[in-house]
């Protein structure tokens, strides 16, 4: 939770700097770009979910060699995919992707360089997330927090310098936010790889077992991770299509800016803690199931949901009581943008309660190996329900911003209900997780 809060502050500072220096089109550009980036790289990060299922089970069962083998194979696979596929395709497809979300012309000018920089140099960010997931799943949540603080401080310093310009360093504006992110994550990622090689953490790269791919482990990574990847892609494609509905409004640039700040940044005040609790629920449930204590796994998930609900209630109160003041932090003072943003924040003040609960039960399902159920739930709740509502209203009387915000709320409510029901059915108790042991080398004749 602390790691997510510290990391999320960096995004808020980025938006605040860009909002004051570039204007609300810069806020819209960052928001639109991140929505696209997440859709594209979510496939790789889904491997980390598969890795977390395996690592938590093996750590709970005391099988350290399997933990290390799993982490290395996850790194190898994600490196090939990020450098060989995402970087080149993302660079050339960026203009088309911005057209897909109907980015306003002024927003597209700011978003294109940001998007291309992030696609080309995303490897460091992926390494950081892989390591953080592996350490937490193995029971060490403190080291990812320390690394996250270091990454955020470095990122903030670089972003202040590169966005606004200092001395001989020119002002890069919106692109400076992307440059700061990739430089900071690249440095932290390189140091993390050195530590994994040297050893000393609860996870490390295995020695003396070869550096090539282990297809048994890779298949297991995809077996448990691919449903989460498809889930993430479905959710974020839903987000991209929702941006298309936002872009179709009469005041599209203003609505996109309100969406970028209200939903992507301020709403993250709720998702920071909820995603942290989701990871904790996944790790504790997986480790306890691996150690043969399913009842303790179940209690942990219920407890995490209670914490998430309490945190969301406090933040939601702030959304409802002081929306204009929160928007002003990001330099959003134009009346049209503020009015739309206030509407959104007041809907999200209630919607956040549902998301907090849904995410913790999603973590419980994924951590125990049930990664397919959250996929099906996400397709229904993040695509069919909200996009269906927007489509019907658009065809019958035309959309306004409040219609879109209510559709998002309906999707969150559906996700919460289905996640709680599925976890309480208890079918995750019988899921088996294992990989084949290493075959010892044959003795020399």
N, C-alpha and C positions, 0 to 999 in steps of 0.2 A: 504493500500500500504506500509506504513512504517513498519507495523507488518511483512508483507511478506519479505520485504527487510532485516530487522534485522534477522528474522529466516533463511533466505536464506544464510546469511553470515556464519552461523554456518556450513552449508553443504559445503561451499567453504573451510572454515578452516579445516574441517575434511578431505576433499580430498587432500588439500595441505599437511597436516601433514602425512597422510598415503602415499601419493605419494613420499615424501622425505624419510620416514622411511622404508616403505615396498617395494615401487616401483610401477610401473604402474599396476601390477597384483592386488595390493590392491585397486587402483582406480576402476579397472574393477569389483572387487568383491563387492564393495559398490554399484556401479551403477547397477549391475545385481540383487543384493539382494533387493534394493529399488523397482526395477521394479516388482519383484515378490510380495513383501509385499503389494504394492499398489493394485495389482490385488486382493489379498485375503481380505484385510480389507476395500476395497472400498464399499462393500455391507453395512457395518455398517455405514460408513460415509454418505452413501446415505440417511440414516434416518435423518441426520442433514439437508440435503436439504429439505426433507419433513417438518422438524421442522421449517426451516427458512421461508418457504412459509406460514405456519400457524402463526408463531410469527409475521412476518411483517404485515400480514393482520389484526391480532387482535390488534397489537400495533397501527396501523393506525386508527382502529375503536375505540380505547380507552378501550379495553376489557382485562384488566390486569389479571383477574383471569384465563382466557383461555390461556394467555401467560404462566403463571406459571405451569398450568396443563400440557401443551404441553411439556415444557422443562423437567419436571420430568419424564414423560412417555418415552421421547426420551432417557434420561439417563438410566432408568431401562431396556429398551429393548436392548440398546447397551452394557450394562454391561453383561447381560445374554449371548448375542451372542459372545462377545469377550472372556469371561472367559470359557464359556462352549463349544464353538465350535472352534474358531480360534486358541486359545492357544494349545490345544492338537493335533488337526489335522495339524496345521502348523508345529509343532515341528517334527512330524514323517514323514511328506511329504516333508520336506526341501531337502533331497538328490535327490528325484525324480524331484522336481521343478527345481533344478539346472541342472539336465540332460536334462530337457525339453528345456532350453534355450541354450543348447550345450555349457555350460561354460567350458573353457579350464581347464585341470587338476590343474594347478597352481592357477587359479582363484577360482576353487571350494574349494580348501583347505582353502583359506582365507574367502570365502563367507559363508561356512556352519555354523561356530559358530556365525557369525554376524546375519544370518537369524534366527537361533533358538532363540537367545536372544531376538530379536525384536518380534517374534511371541509370546513368553511366557509372555512378560511384556509390551504389547502394551496398556494396559488399561489406564494408566496415559496420554498417548498421545491422546487417543480418548476422554477422559474427557476434556482435554484442548481445543481440536478442537470443541467439542460440546458447551462448554461454550462460546468460541469466536464467534461461529456462532450465538448462541442465543442472545448474547449481541449486536452484530452488527445489527441483524435483528430487534431488539427492539429499535435501535437508538443510542446505546452507542458503539462507535468505539474506544474510548480512553482507556477504561479498558482492552480490549484485547491487545492493543498495549503495555501497561505497563506490563501486564503478559507475553507477548511475549518477551519483552526485558529482563525481569527477567529470563525467561526460557532459552533464548539464552546465556546470560552471565554465568549462572550456567552450562549450557551444555558445553560451550567453556572451562571453567575452568576444569570441569571433564574430557573432552576429551583430553586436553593437558596433564593432569596427567596420564590418563589411557592408552592413545595410546603410549606415549613415556616412561612412567614410571618416578616417582620422588621419591627419597629417598628409603624408605622400600617398596613402592608400585611398583610391577613389571610392566614391559612393556607388555601390552596386544595386541599391534598392531591394526589390523583391528577390532578385537573383542572389543577393548577399546572404539571405536567409538559407538558401539551399547550399551555398558554398560553406557557410559556417557549420551546417549540419554534417556534410560529408567529410569535411576535414576533421572535425572533432571525433566523429564515430570511427573514422579510419585510424586515427591515432590510438584510441582506446581499443579498437578491435585488434590492431597489430600487437599491442602490449598483452592483450588477453591470450592471443595465440602463443606468444612466447611463454607465458605462464603455464598454459596447458602442456606445452612441450617439456618445460622444466619440471613440472609436478609441484605438489604442495597444497593443492585444493582437493576437495572431496571427489572431484572428477579430473581426469587428465587424459592425454592421448596415450594409448597403449604402446608399449615397447616390445620389439622382437616378434611382432605378429604380422609384419608386412604392411605396406602402405596402399595397396590396391583396394578396389571395392570388394566388400563382402556382401554378396547378393542376398544371402539369407537375412541379414540385418536390414538391408535396404528394402527388401520386400515387406518386412515387418513395419518399417517406418511408414511406408505407403499404405499398408493395411490399416493401421490405426490413424495415420495422419491425413490420408487423402479425403475421407469424409469431412474432416474439419476444414481442409483446403477448399473443397467444393462449397461447404457451408460459408466460409469467409468470402469466397468469390460471389456466391449467391447474395449474401448480405450487402456486399459493396456494389455489385451490379445494381441491386435494388436502390442503393444510395445514389449511384450515377444516374439511373433512370429518374429517380426522384428529383435530382438536380435538373434534369430535362424538363420536368413539370414546373420547377421553380423558374427555369429560364424562359418558360412560355408565358409567364405572367406579364402584365402590362409594365410593371416596374422591375424588370428582370435583374438588373445590376444591383439595385437596392435590396431585393429579396435574396439574391445570392450572397451578398455581403452579410445580411442579417443571419442567414443560414450558417455561413462559415464561422461567424463569431459566436452566435447563440448555441448552435448545435455542435459544431466541431470543437469549440474551445471552452465556452462556459459550461456546457453540459458535461465536459470531461471532468469537471470538479466532482461529479457524481461517479462517472465511469472509472476515474483513477482508483478510488477505493474499491469499487465493485470488481474491477478487473484484478486488482491485487488480491481481494478475497476469493475470486474465482481461481486464481493460481494456487492460493493456499489450500482451498478446498480440494483442488485436483491433486496436489502433492500429498496432503494428509490422507485423503481417501485412498489414493493409490498405494501409499506405503502401508497403511493399515490393512488393506485387502491383501497385499503381498505378504504381510506378517500373520495373516489368518484372523484378523479382527474386523469383520464386516460391520458389526453393530457400532463399533467406535468410529468407523468411516462414515456411517450414516449420521451419527450425532454431530460430527465435525461439520458436515455440510449444512445441517439445520442451524447450527450455531453461527456459521459464516453468513447465512442469509439474514439472520437477526441483526448482526452487526451492520450489514449492508443497508438494510431497511432504515436503521436508526441514522446512519450517516446521510442517506439520501433525503430523509425528512428535514434535517437541519439545513442542508444546502438548498433544498426546494423552497424553504421558507424565505431564504435570501432572494431567490429568483422572483418570488411572488411580491415581496415587499419593496425591493430596490432594483428593479430591472433597468431603469434609465441610468442610474449611477454605474451599474456594472457595464453597460454598453459604452458609456462615456470613457471608461478606461482605455478602450480600443480606438479612441478618436472618432467614435460614431455619434455625430451630432446633427446630421442632416435629418430633418423632421420625418421624411418618408422612411428612411432606414430605421430610425428609432421606433416609430409606430409599429412597423412590422416586427422588429426585434422584441418589443415588449410583449406582443401577442404570443410569439414563439416561446419566450422564457416562462410565461405564465402557464402555458400548456405543459412545458417540460418540468415545471415544479411538481406536477403530479405524476407525469410519465416516468420521472426518475425513480420513484418508489418501485415501479413495476420492473424496470430494467435492473435495478440492484438485486432484486430477488431472482430474476431470471438468470443473470450471469453466474451467481453462486451455484445454482442448481445445474447450470451448464457445466461448470467446473467439476462438480461432483460426478456427473455422467462421463465426461471426457477422462478424468483422472482414473476412473475405474475401468476404462477401456470401451465404454459405450459411446463411440464417436459418431455413429450413424444417426441416432435419435436427434441430437442437436441439429444435424443437417436437415432432416425432414421438417423439424420445427421451424428452422430459419426460413426455409423455402415458403412455408405457409405464412409465417408472421412478418417476414421482411420483404417479401415480394408479392405474394398473392393478395394479402389483405390491404396493405397501404396503397400499392400501385393500382389494385382493382378499384379501390374507393376513388382515387384521383381520376382514373380513366372514365369511370361512370359519370362523375360530376362534370368533368371537362366536356363530355359528349352531350350532357343534358342541359346545363345552364352556364358553363364556363367556370373556371377555377378562380378562387381568390386565395391569398396566403393562409388564412385561417383554415380553409378546407384541407390544405396540405398538412398543416400542423396537427389537425385532428386525425388525419389518416395515419400519421406517424404514431400518435398516441394509441390508436386501435391496434397497430402492429405490435407495439410494446406490451399491451395488455394480453394479446394472444400468445406471445412468446412466454410471458410469465406463467400463464395458466397451464400451457402444455408442458413446460419444463418441470414444474412442480409435480404435475400428475405423473409424468414419465419416471422421474426419480423415485417417487414414492411407490411405484410398482415393484421396485427392487430387483429387476431382472439383471442388473449389473453385477449382482453377487456371484453369478455363475460364469463370468467371462474369463477365459484362460489366456494368459500372456506368457510367452517364452520364446527363446531363440535357441538354435542348436549350439552345443558346446564346441569349442575349438578342437579340431582333430590334431593331436600331437604329431610333429614331424616323425617320419619313419627313421629308425636308426640307420646310420651308414653301414654298408656291408663290410 
